[in-house]
Amino acid sequence: MLASIPSTCLNVSSTSSRRSLLGQPQTQPSPKIPRIRSQPEKPPSSRETCERVCLKGAFKSMNSLITHASADEVGPVKAFSQILELCAAKEALAEGRQVHAHLAKSSYFGFRVFFSTKLVFMYGRCGSCCSAEKLFARMRERTVYTWNAMIGAYLADEDPAAVLELYRDMRVSGLPLDSCTFPSVLKACAMLRDRCSGAEIHGFAIKCGFASVLFVLNSLVAMYAKCNDLDGARQLFNSTDVKEDLALWNSIISAYSASGRSLEALFLLRELNGHGLVMNTYTMVSALQACQNLDYQKLGMAIHAAILKSVNEIDVHVGNALIAMYARCGEMNKAAHVFVNLVDIDSVSWNSMLSGLVQNGLHNEALQLFRDMQDFNQEPDPVSIMGILTASGRMVNLLHGRAGHGYVIRRGLDSNLQVANTLMDMYAKCCRTQLMGKVFYCMPVKDIISWTTIIAGYSQNDCHMDALKFFRDVQTEGMDVDKMMIGSALLACGGLKSLRHVKEIHSFMLRRGLSDHVLQNRTVNAYGACSHTDYASRAFELIENKDIISWTSLISCYVHNGLPQEAFQVFLEMKEAGIEVDYVTLVSVLSAAADLSLLQKGKEIHGSIIRRGFILEGSVSTSLVDMYARCGDLESACKVFLSIDRKDLSLWTAMIYANGMHGRGMVAIELFKRMIDANLVPDHITFLAILYSCSHSGLINEGKTFFTCMQHDYQLEPWSEHYACLVDLLGRGNGLDAAYEFIKSMPIEPTAEVWCSLLGACRVHSDKKLGEIAVHKLLELNPDKPGNYVLVSNILAANGRWKDVKEMRMRMKGIGFKKTPGCSWIELGHKIHSFVAGDKSHPQSDKIYQKLAEVSDKLDQEGGYVAQTRFVLHDVGEEEKLQLLYGHSERLAIAYSLLGSSGETPIRVTKNLRVCGDCHTFCKLVSKCFGRELIVRDASRFHHFNHGVCSCGDFW
């Protein structure tokens, strides 16, 4: 369809449409001086004075104008009239009041109705609607011009309701209306979006015979368009026979452009040229507004080219429209070229350029432009300030944001509602909720956006209780709750993991009829954040037209709640429903593949990312590295890492953690050093990854150094997880006493994770005394976690305290806790094969047990394998313990893998629990006697078994 709009049909006036608002002073001939006697020089006329646009000169010559009134002028009357018009044009209220006072005292106020009308007009234009209203109310006699002047005053004061009320009074008065009344009244209807009143006035205009007057017709078209009745506007446009009026074309083209119906606007532009009309400035601006979309960018450039061919210099209004068009299309270089070549640059030019830079993510450039703006003595207005505050917020640059706040206060703009709302948003993005709250409380007037902004700011900064408090305050204030507020409230409820609050907000949303597609998706997320996947699934099923966000919300919900298999199932259902996957969905599914250690599935998703042309940056590259590492393919993780040109902090952290997970602590340290050389500053997560790496490689001194470096060199206060890593590190070197002393010296209260680390070390080194202390602390701090009871029960069993074990298990049963059964799985032939201890449900179960028997015999004969029954944590006989060891899930998985895989590929096994000591020995001997590499991922780490040696150094 665009091809049907040829660019060659764009005709532009050969002269610039830009005209000076006021005429140039007339050149006067040299005066002839009489030889006999000199006459006093005649003062310049009032028109000349006004043309010179000099209020001071006009007032100086006012007395002379009155004294030397010429015969062909009503001197004083015309002088006062023109000076009042000048005051109105220059919005010079103080000078206008002086003229009013002079008229009231002089005898020239005999023209009462005439001057009163002029004064009403002047006050209205100068923004003193109250003065105009008082004067109008005192007038006993009013003409149609008086009524029109007062209607104009209300319109200038942006009080359209008062305009319509005065219009009705005018009708009641019985005074005949003229054609000039209708444009102002119709504009008021447009401002109120009151189509009903507009149609009524349209009917009266027809009755009065003014509907065919061109400027009335233009106002009618604009009114219908602003009232979202474009069909009515077009019908009115088509009904007129006069198609030679450019203003009428401009009205309808502008209406379509403003309503986002660009194609219709551009077709009308073609028709305009077909009638032989030439575009003026207004037409150009409307046409360029229609091209503020990538689909019409080429046509916009064609219009730009036509403008350049037809004018010597671009009018500032057209230039502003060009800047806005190029900015919307992401072409900031072209926008900048237009900007720097404008002869006249106004505040709109600066603001358009500034907003374009911010919208296109060029925040540093926006800050520089703001500085240039001040260097060129262009006073920043509220729009400029909001642009720079937005840029500061998106950059999370508190320094610039606070400087902008200081500028706002110095300029007295802190009472501006929109500026204050932008300030709150900036502080929220900079994670300064306290400053955001101060701005809110200092605002003299608050609107719905103010409340929405502060609720969203608290929700996004994990101040969830504050967000809900303000949400309740909105209802207490009697304000209408909007959908954005509910979205933020749901986010806060999810952050609190409060199912009760989510249900309350959900029911509130349904009662008020505010449940739209976006909020339904957020409801799924909120239930998922509360770990109630059943409610999330029900909320998902209630969504009628599920889009990609709906599906991704449920997939993410399952992934974050440790249900990767369910996530994969939903992913398959989504594909069957014909929904095209996006960037976010693939990242979520990658996490599911990583959780299940499904290498082949992960590779398939990687291929899908490449085929769809997604850029391997940001969260995608980090997720890929994490997936390959957690699937045991560290080599592929390294390849992805090395292929990324712009590595951010999260990618470096993921690679450091990946090496630590696989027991390559020294490689992780080398990566950390390279990251520092790349001028990246490590954060808490990065230090957690490097401490984890040191812990899993037994690098005690290096770990201590990093812990100290974190505090002293980077001023980062350690989290409980950092302390837990260091305790684990000390425990690995049999430094249990040092680890316990370290715990007692911690500046924060030791958490369950810290005591769990100490308990694990006590189990390895058989330190019963410290183990008892750790057990009591662990259960005291976290009595609701089933895993802690299982850990304590296992340690008691390892020490042969079967009575205590029985009591612990009875206690677990009474609370309702169940021990998670051990499960191992492998991926063979694009299928997942899972096993539990003593499992005989597999179709090839007989062959698996036969192969396992062969393996065990070979290990006995060639590897000297002796079963270590002490790892069987059940109070049963030795023979039964041997049988229990023999049927452990990882052994069944290894046996099946030996049946169905070649000797060249590594055997990859994933287990949901920690590998027991006997199975660890079993795996080492399999790698030695069968010449196969085993990569086993348990709940703690990766074990690479090769030639009878494990990467963990027998400590895990």
N, C-alpha and C positions, 0 to 999 in steps of 0.2 A: 504493500500500500504506500510505503514511503517513496517508491519509485515513481508514483503518480504525481509527486509534488516536485517539479523540476526547479532546481535552484536558479535557473536563468530567468524565472518569472518574478524574481525579487527586485522590484524597482524602488529606488530611494531618491528622495529629493536631491537635486544637484547642489543645493546650498544647505549649509548646516541649519538644523532646526533650532539650535541654541540661540536665543536672543537675550540681550540684556533686559532685565526687568524694568529698568527706567531709561528714558530717552537721554541722549547726550545734550549738553547745553547748546543752545543755538548761537551761532557766530553772529555778532552784531557789527554793523559797519561803523567806521570811525565817526564820532559825532562832529557835526559842523558847529563851531562856536560863533554866535552872532557878533558882528563887529561893534554894534552900538552898546549893547549892555548884555551882560551875561544873565541867562535865566537859570534858576535852580534846576539841576539835573533831575530828570524824571526817574523815580525809583523803578527798579525792575518789577514787572508784573508778578502777580501771585503765582501764575502758571510757571513762569521762569524760575521763581524761587523753589517751587515744588519739584520742578524738573532737576534742579541742582541737588535735590534730596538733602537739604540742609535745614534741619529743624531750627537750629540756632539762628541761622540767617532769616528764616521765615518769621520767627518771633521778633527779631530786631526790626524787620521791615513792616511788621503788622500795623504799627501806628501810622507809618508813612502811607501804607496802602489805603488806610481809612481816610487820611487827609487829602490824598491826591487821587481820589476815585475818578476815573475817566468817564466820559459821557456815554461810552458804549458798554460800560460794565456797571452792574450793581455792586460797586466797589467793596464795601464792608461785608455784605452778604456773601459774595463770591469768595472773598479772601478767607473768611471764617470757614466756609464750606470746604475749600481746598486744603486749609490747614488741618481741619478735622479728618479729612480723607488721608492726609499725609500721616497724621498721628496713628490712624488705624492701620495704614500700610506698614509703618515702622514699629507698630505695637508699643507706642510711646504713651503709656498710661499717665505718667506724671504730667507731661505736657498737655495731654488731652484734658485732664482735670483743670489745668490753668485756663485753657480756652473756655471750658464750661463756666468757670468762675467769672471770667471776663464777660461772657455773654449774659450771665445772670445779672451782672451789675450795670451793663450798658443798655442803651435804648434800642439796640439792634435786635433785641430778643422779641421784637414784634412779630418776627417770622417764627412763632412759637412751634408750630407743628413741624415745619421744615427743619429747624435746628434741633428740636427734640429727637426727631427721627435720625438725624445725622449723629447725634450724641449716643443714642441707643446703639447704632451701628458701630460707632467708635469703641464704646465700652465692650461690646461683644467681641470685637476683633482683638482688643487688648487683654482679653481674659478676665474682665471684671463683670461677669454675668450678674452678680448681685447688684452692682450700680445700674446696669442696664435695666434690670427688673424693677428697681425702685423708681427710676425715671419713667418707665413705661406705665407703671401702676398709677403715677400721678397725672398722667396725660388724660385730659377730658375728651380731647378730639384725637382720633387716630386715623391715619390713612392706611391703605393697603401696604404702602412702603414701610410704615411703622411696624405693622404686624410682621412683615417679612424680615425686618431688621431684628426684631426680638426672637423670631424663630431661628434666625442665623446665629444669634448670641447663644441660645440654648444648644444649638448644634455644635458650635465652637467649644462649648463647655462639656461636650460629650454627654449630654443629658437628653437622649432621644425620646424618653418617656415624656419629658416636659414639652418637647417639640410637638408631639401628637396631642397632648392636652391643650396646648395653646392653639393648635390648628382647629380643634373642635370648638374652642371658645370663639375663634374667628368665624367659624361657620355659623355658630349660634347668633353672633352679632349681626348677621345679615349682610355684612360688607362683601361686595363682589371680590372674588379672588382673581389674581392675574397669573400669567404663566410662570412668573418667577417664584411663586409660592410652592409649586409642586416639586421641583428638584430637591429642595431642602427637606420637605416632609417625606418624600420617598426615600431619601437617604437615611432618615431616622428609622423608617420601617426596615430598611436593610440592616442597620446596626442592631435592631432588636430581633432580626430574623422573623418579623411579624408579617408573613405573607397575606394573612387575612386582611389586616388594615391596609396593606399595600394594594391589594386587589380592589378594596372599597374606594380608595383614593383614585385608582386607575379609572374606575367607573365614573367617578365624579369629574375627572379630567375629560373623559369622553363627553359627558353631559355639557361641560362648559366649553367644549370645542377646542381644548388645548392639547389633546392627546396626540395630535399630528404635528405639534410644534417640535422641532428636531431635538432641542435640549431637554424637553419633557420626555420625549420618546427615549432618548439616551438614558435618562434617569429611571424610566420604567424598566428598560432592559437590565440595567445594573441592579435594580431592586429585586427583580425576579431571580436573577443569577445568585445574588447574595443570600436569598431565602431558599437556596437549593432547589429552585425550580428552573433548571436550565431549559427544559422543554418549553416552558411558558415564555422564557426570554427569547428562545429561537423562533417560536411561533409569532411573537410580536415583531421580531426582526424581519421575518419573511413576509409579514403582512403589509409592510410599508412599500410603497412604490418608489420612494426616494432612496436610491442606493448610491447616490453620489456624495453623501455626507460622510467624510472620513471619521468623524467623531462617533457616528453610529456603529461603523465597522469596528472601531477601537473598543467600544463598549462590549460587543458580543465576543470579540476575540479575547479580550481581557477576562471575560466571564469564564470562558472555557479553559483558559490557561490557569486561572486561579483555582478552578475546580479539579485540576489534574487531568482534564480530558485534552491532552496535548494534540492528538491526531486530528480531532475536530477543529481545534484552533488553527492548526497548520493548513487544513483544507480551506478554511475561511480566508486565510492569508492568500492562498492561491486565487480564490474567487475575487478578493479585493483587487489584486493585480489585474485580473481579467476585466474588471470594470474600468481599467485605465487610471485607477487612483494610485497615488504615490505615498509610500510609508512616511510617516513623520516620527518624531521621537517616541510618542506614546505607542505607536504601532510596533516599532522596533523592540521596545521594552517588553510588550506583551508577547511578541513572537519569540523573543529570547527566553522568556519565562517558560514558554511551552517546550523549549528544548532542554530544560534542566533535567535530563534523563539520558542515560547512556544510549538508549534506543534511538534518540534523536540528536545525538552529539554531532554527527556529520552535517545534518541540516543546520544546526546552530552555527557550525563553522562556516557553512555556505552563506548564511545571513551575515555573519561577521565580515566575510570577504566582500559581500555586496555593499556593506556600510563603508568599508575602507575605500572602495572604488569611487564612491559618490560624495564623500565629504573630505575636507582637508583635516579637520580635527573632530574627534569623537565627543559628542555631548556627554556630560558627566552622568546623566541618568542612563543613557545607553551603555556607557562604560561600566557602571555599577551592575547593570543586568548581565553584561558579558562576564564580569568577574564572578557573579553568582552562578551563572550557567557553567562555566569551566570548573568552578569549585565543586559543584554538585556532581559533575562528571569525573572528578578526581584528577583533573588536568591543572594542577596548581602552577606549573611553569607557564602555561598559556595565560592563566589568570594574572600572574605576576607581570607578564609582558604587557597586558592591557593596563594594569595598574600604574606601572612606571611611565607609560606613555600618555597618560591622561594629562591634559593641560590644566584642567580644573579638578581638584580632588577635594571632596567634601567628607563629612563625617561618615556618610553611608559608604563611601569608597573604602575608607580605612576599616570600618566594621565588617564589610563584606569580605575583605581580604583576610582580616583577622579570624572571622568565623570559619572561612574556608580552610585556613591552615589548621584550626582546631579540629574541624570535622574530618580532615584527612590525616589526623594523627601527627601533624608536624608541629609538635608543641614547642620545641626550642625555637623554631622559626617564628612562631606566634609571639613568644616572649620578646624576641629581637624586634619584631615589627612594632610591638607596643612601645619599646624604647625609641624607635625611629619616630613614632607618632608624636611623642613628647618633644623630641629634638626638632621637629618641624612645627612646634608650637600649636599642634592640634589638640585641643582640650578633649581628653577621653570622656565619653558619656557613659551612662549605665550599661549600654550594650557592649562597649569596649571593655569595661570592667568585668562584666559577666564572662566575656570571652577569655580574658586572661586568667580569671579565677578557675574557669573550667579547665584550661590547659594545665594550670598548677595542680589541680586535683587529679587529673588523668596521669600526670607525671609523678604523682605522689611526692611533689616538691613542696614541703611545708614552708621552707624559707621564702620562696616566691609567693606562696599563698598568703603568708602573714604580711609580707610587704604589700601585697594587693589589698589586704584588709586595712592596713594602716592608711593607704591612699584613700580608701573608701571613707574612713573616719575623717580624714583631713578635708575631704571635699564635701562632707555632709551628706554622703549617699547611703549611710548606714540605715536610714529610715526608709529607703527604697525597698519595697516588698520583694521584687524580683532579684535585686542584688543580694539581699539578706538570704533568700532561699538558695542562691548560688553559693554564697559563703558557707552555709551549712553543708551543702553537698561536697564542697571542696574539703572541709575539715573531716567529713565522713570518709572520703577517699584517702585522706592522709592519716586515717586511724586516730584522730584526735576528737573523740566523742565529747570530752569535757568542754572543749572550745566550741564544738557544735552546739552543745546545750546552752552555753552562755549566749551565743548569737540568738538562739531561739527565744530565750527568756527576755532578751533586750528588745525584741521586735515589738513596736507599738501596735502593729496590726498583723494578724496571721491569717492566711487563707488555707484552702485545702491542700495546696502544694507544700506549704510549710509543714503541716502535720505529716503528710506523706513522706517528705524528705527526712524528717527526724526519726520517724519510725523505721524507715529503710536504713538509715545510717546506723542506728543501734543494732538492728538485726544483722547487718552485714559485718559488724565489728564485734559480734559475739556478746553484745550487751542485751541478752534476750529478755530478761525481766524488765529492763527499762523500756524496750520496744513494746512489750505487752501492756505496761503501765500507760504509756502514751496512747496506745490503741484504745484502752478503756477510757482515757481522758477525752478522746475525740467524741465518744458516745455520750459522756457526761456533759460535754459542751453543747450537745444537741446537733452536732454537725453530721452530715451524711458521710458514711464510710464508703470509700470507693474501692474498686477492685485491686488497685496497687497497694493500698493499705492492707487488705486481706492477704495478698501475696507475701508482704513483709512479715505479717503476723504469723503466717504458716511457717515461714523460714525460721522465725524465733522459736516457735513451738518445736520444730524439728531439732533446732540447736539445743533446746532444753531436754530433748528426748522424752517429752511429756505427752503421752498418748491422750490423757484427759483434755489437755489444752487443744490438741489437734482436733479431737472430736467436737469440742465446743465451737471452734472457729469454723469447722466444716458444717456443722448444723446451722450456725449463724448465717453462713454463706448461702445455704440452701433456703433458709427461711426468707432471706431478703431477695432471693432471686438473682443473686450475683454470680452464679456458677457459670462462668464461661470456659472456653477451651484451655486458656492459660492457667486459670485457677484449678481446673481439674487435674492438669499435669502437676501443678505444685502440690496438690493434695496427695498424689501418689508419692512424690518425693518426701513429703512430711511424714507420712506413715512409715515409709522406708527408713527414714532417719531415726524413728522411734523403735526400729527393729521389729515392726509388726508387718511382716511381708504379706500376711493373709489379708489384712485391711488394705494394704497397697494394691494387692491383686484385685480385690473387689472394687476399689475406686477406679482402677484401670478398666475393668469390664464395663463400668457405667458410662465410660466415654463413648459417645456414639460414633463420631468420625475421628478415629485415632490417627494422628499424624506421627511423623518421625520422632518428635519430642516426647509424645506419649509412650511410644515403644522404648525409647532410650531411657526414660525415667524408670520404667519397670525393670529393664535390664540392669541399670545402675543400682537400683534398690536391691536386687538379688546379689549382685557382686559385692556390695558393701556389707551385706549381712552374711557373707560366707556361704552363699548358695550358688556357686559358679555353674553347676549343672543345670539348674533352673534358668539361669541367665542365658545359657546356650540354647535351651529349649525355646525361650521367648524369641531369641534371635532368629532361629529357624522359622518360627511362626510368622515373624515379621517379613522374612524373605518370601514366604509362601503367600502372604497378603499383598505382595507386589510393592512394598514400601522400599524406596531407594535409600540405602544406608548413607549416613553422612560421617563427617570427621569425628564427632563426639561419640557416636554409636560404636565406631571401630575401636576407639580408645577404651571404651567400657568392655567390649568383647575381648580385647587384648588382655585386660586385667583378669577376665574369667579364664582365658587360656593359661595365663601365668599361674593362677591359683591352682588349676588342675594339672599343671605341668604338661600340657598337651602341645608338644613341639610342632607336630604336623598341622594342627589347627592354627597355631600361631603363624606358621609360615604361609598358610593359605590367606590369612587376614593381611599379612604383610604384602602379599602379592596383590590383593584387592586394593590396598592403599595405593600401590604404585600404578595399577591400571586406571584408577580413578583420578590420577594426577594430583593427589594431595601432596603438599610440600612436607618433606621430612624435617620438620622443625618443631620446637616447642613441646607440647604434651605428647604428640605422636612419636617423636624420636625418643623421648624419655620412656614412654610406654613400651616401645619396641625393644630398647635395651633391657628394660626390666623383665619383659616377657622371655627373651632369649636366655637371660641369666637364670631366671627361676625355672626355666625348662631344662636347665643343665647344659645349654649350648653357649658357653662363654665366648667361644671363637666368633660366632655370629654376632653376639652382643658387641664385641670389639669392632667388627667390620662396620656395623651400623654407626657406632660411636665415631669411628675415624672418617666416615663418609659425610658427616655433618660439618659444614663450614663454620656456621655461627653457633658455637656451643654455649648454652646458658648454664647458670648455676645448677639447675635441677638435673641437667644431663650429666654434668661432671659428678654430681652427688650420686646419681643412679649407677654410674660406672664404678665409682669407688665402692659403693655398697655391693655391687655385683661381684667384684673381686674378693671382698671380705667374706661374702656368703660362700665362696668356693675355696676359702682358705688361702688366698693369695694376698696376704697382708702387706708384703713388701711392694707388690705392684700397686696396691691401693695407696700406699704412702707416696710412691713416685707420682701417681696421678694427682694426688693432693698438691704436691709441689708444683707440678705443671699448671695446675689450675691457678695457684697463687701467682705464677709467672705471667699468666694471661690476664692479670689485673682484676680477677674476680674475688669478691670478699665472701668467705665462707659464713654460713649462718648456723643456727642450732642444728638443723637437719644434717648439714654437711659434717659437722663435728660428731654427730651421733653415728654417721656412717663410718667415719675413720676410726672412732673408738670401737665400734662393732668389729671392724676389720682387724684391729690390733688384738682384740679379745679372742677372736676365732683363729688367730695365728700364733697366739702365745707371746706376742711382742709386748712384754710388760713395760719395759723402760720407755719404749716409743709411745705407748698408750698414756703413761703418766705425763710425758712431755706434751702431748696434744691436749690433755685435760688442763694443764697449767697454761698453755698457750691460749686456749679458748678464753680463759678468764682474764689474763693479764694483757695479752696482745690485742684481743678483739672485744674486750669488755662485755662478754656474753655470760650471763648468769646460767650455770648448768641447770638443766631440768632433772627430774627424778630419773629419767631414762639414762642420762649421762652418768649419774652416780651408780645406777645399776650395772652399766657397762664396766665401770672401773672396779666395782666389787667383784664382778665375774672375772675380770682380768687378774686381779690380785689372787683370787681363789684358784686360778689355773696353775699358778706357781707354788701351790701349797702354802700360800701366805694367808691362811685363814684368820690368824690372830690380827694381822695387819688389816685385813678386810673388815673385821669386826670393829677394830679401833677406828677405822675410817668411817664406818657407819655411825658410830657414836659421836664423831666430831663433825658430822654433816650440819651445815647451817640451816637446813630445812628438815622437817620431820620425815624420816625414812618411810617410803611407800612400800606397798606390797611387792612391787617389782624388785626393789632393792633386797628385801628379805628373801625373795624367791631365788635371786642370784646366789646369795650366801648359802641357802639351803641346798642348791644344786652342787655347789662346791663341797659342802659337808658330806653329801652323798658319795661323791667321787672319792674323797679322801677319808671317808668313814669316821668323821669327827662327830660323835654322838652328842657331846655336851653342847657345842655350838648349834648343832642341828636341832636340839630340843628348844633352844631359845628362838631360833628362826621359825620353827613350827608354830609356836604360840603366837609370835608376832604376826605371822602370815594370816592365821585364822582370825586373829583379833581385828586386823585391818580390813580384811576382805572375806567376810563369812559367807557371802552370797555367790562366790565363784566356784563351780563344781571342780574345776581343774586343780584348785589349791587342795581340796580334800583328797583328790586322787594322788597328788604328789606326796602329801603327808602319809597317806596310806601305804604307798609304795616304799617310802623310806622306812616306815615301821616294819613292813614285811621284810625288807632287805636286812634289817637288824634282828629278824626272828621274833619280833614282839607280836605274836599272832593274836593274843587276847586284845591288845590295843587296836590291831587291825580290824578285828571283828567289831569292836565298839565303834570305830570310825566308819565302817561300812554300814552299820545299823543307823548311825547318825545321819549319813548321807541318804539312806532310804527313807528315814523319817522326814527329812526336809523335802524329799522328792527329787534329789539329784541322782543322775544316772551316769555311770562311767561310759565315756565314748569308746566304742569298740575299735580295736586296731584294724586298719584297712590299708591295703597296698594296691596300686594299679599301675599298669603299663599300657603304652599305646603301640599296637602292632596292626599292620594291615588296615590303617585308617579307622581302627576300632579301639575302644577302651575296654580293657579286661581288668576287672577288679576282683580282689580276694580278701577274705577275712580269715582269722585263725581257724584252722581245721575245716576250711571251706571245701565242700564237695559238690557245689551247685554248678560249676563250670561244665559245659558240654564235653570237654576233654579231660575231665577230672581224673579218670583212671590213668591216662597217659602222663598227666602232670605228676601224680604221686609215684608212678613208676620211675619217671625221670628223676624226681627228687631222691628216691632211694638210691639210684645209680650215682648221683652226685655225692650223697652222704657217704656211700661206700668208698668212692674215690678219695674224698677228703680224709677219711679215716686212714686209708692205706698210704696215700702219697703225702698228705699234709699233716698227719699226726693230729687230726682234729679230735678234741675231747670236749664233750658237751659240758657247759658250765650251768648246772641246774640252780645255782644261787640266784640266777636272774629270773627264775620262775617265782612270781610273787603270790603263790598260793600254798596253803598248808595241806599239801598232798604228798604221797610217797614219791620216791626217786624215779620209779618206772613211769609213773604218770607224768612227772615233771619232764622226763625225756620225750614223751609223746606230745606234750604241750609245746615244747621247744621245736620239735620236728614239724609241727603244723603252723608255725608263725607265718603271717600273711606275706611278708617279703620273700620268704623262701619259696612259697608257691609261685609268686610272680617271677622270681628268677628262674625256677624250673620251667615254667611255661615259655619264658623268653628263650631259654636254651633250646627248647623244642622248635620254636618258630622263627628264629632269626639267624642270620649268617654270622660267622665269626669276625667279620670286619667291622661291624657296627657296634658301638657301645650298648650295653644293656642299661636302660634308663628305668628306674623304679622310683615311685613316689609313695611315701607313707605319711599318714595323717598324725602319727605319734612319733615319739623318739625311738630310734632303733635301740634294741637292748644289746647288752655287751656280748652275748653269745652269737646273736645274728651278725653283729659287727665282725666278729672273728670268722664266722661262716663266709661272709662276703669277701674278706681278705683272702681266704684260702681258695675260693672260687676263681678270683682274678689270677691267682698264682697257678693253680692246677689246670685251669681251662684256657689260660691265655686270653681272657676276655676282660675288657675294661668295664667296670660297673660304676654307674653314676647314680647314687641313691640320695634322694632328697627326703629328709625327715622333718619333723616339726621344728628342729633347731637350725639346721644348716644343710649344706651339700657335702657328701662323702664321695670322693673320687678314689675308687679302689683300682690299683694297677700293680701287677707283679707282687701281690701280697702286702702292699703298703697302702694306708689310707691318708688322704690329704689332711685329715683332722688331727693327726698325731696322737690318736687314741684318747683324745679329750674332747668330749662334746656334751 
